[in-house]
Amino acid sequence: MRQVITLLLCFFSTAQVSAQPDSLLVSKLYEEALGRGECYENLRVLCKDIGHRLSGSESLVTAISWGEHLLASYGADEVELQRVNVPHWSRGTKAQATFKSKKEEGLLRITALGGSVPTEGMLTAQVIEVKRLEELEKLGESQIKGKIVLFNRAMDPLMINTGSAYGGAFDQRSDGASTAAKYGAVGVLVRSLTHALDTFPHTGSMTYREGVSPIPAAAISTVDADRLHQSIQADPTTQVSMDMDCIKYENRDQANVIATLRGNDKQTGEHVIVLGGHLDSWDIGEGAHDDGAGIVHVIEALRIMKAIGYQPRHTIRVVLYINEENGNHGGITYAEQAEKNKETHIAAIESDSGGFTPRGYNTECGDTLYHALTAWIENLEMYGIHQVKRGWSGVDIRPLKPQTTNLFGFIPDGQRYFDYHHSNRDVFENVNKRELELGAASIAALAIYLDNYLP
Ligand SMILES: [Zn+2]
């Protein structure tokens, strides 16, 4: 009998929570995140005990198992692993470069771009500097053949949105090697995609176009890119030597981690709202902001919902995607399987912009939801959330777009994100506990809002 009474009390207290007005429910989320939060400690474990976790690596295997067990321990109704075939590449043990002109010589701090071929020993060639890919066409094979091309266009400092500035300089990294190879270049150096002026090279994805013979590609720190620029200005015959021993392995099967909180409404319980981030990271630094923060945000959102006794109307899924950085096979596989299984996805939220102070959400949703959200967000004013903007949601959830346009990207302050992004500086110490916790609560708040608003 006592058990029955306890169960009934549990039921009523849970029902009360669900029926409370928005602002009271939201304050409970923030109280749980800030007063009893676990995301900061979870991030410490992910960064310090497991470390960086590139697709195909053993550390990603460990991280997948960590995520699976953590989500189960927080009371998810089910946790499953979804097989994903991913590329497996290693930067090897060497990334050395020097320059030499008539007047001076020195070290250059570089790191291979993800997927680069090795140099096959020391590669030495004259270096030629360009700011834009189009310049290569003008220079032509006669001036490029046999040389190393330095792509040295900085991210635009006048753009307030750093993500847009990153996007504006991105083609050098993604397509620089293929474009330069077309004109006979033997290697490329790409100015690191960061506003920071420092000595840390920032890696990132690149692809080789079909029909072009691949040439080695490395990121160079902004300080060294400036130094090399000065050397080339003073002596156009400046030479660069670079040595990288990257290795490409066979693809490997790894897994997305999927945790489910089942919806309690007969009509809508089967419909899915997804919260996700990406578990893989680049293999330098610790993947703390990118995207350890997003991973612990969404895990914490699930923990908070359970802790305050929230019972979702729809099915809430937390997905730890893999392979966002170099292929997005995690996001693509998830969307393909959802379609194949005839699941109904009604919304997806991604956190992949770092663990900084929350500002709001980007969305690709339709007008009705957008206007409702704009009105609701006033409830979050006291938590520092002001923005609902139309814009990019996230790489991992984008493949779901044919199934739902209700896609959301969590937007924290972005001014420092690219100081750390894809570099040795992306470590746990550079994430602020309180900012991280506010982010987790902000994501839980949006998820609960959508759960209540959407039919
Ligand atoms: Zn990321």
Residues whose N, C-alpha, C, O or C-beta is under 5 A from the ligand:
A	BS01	ZN	D290 D291 D352
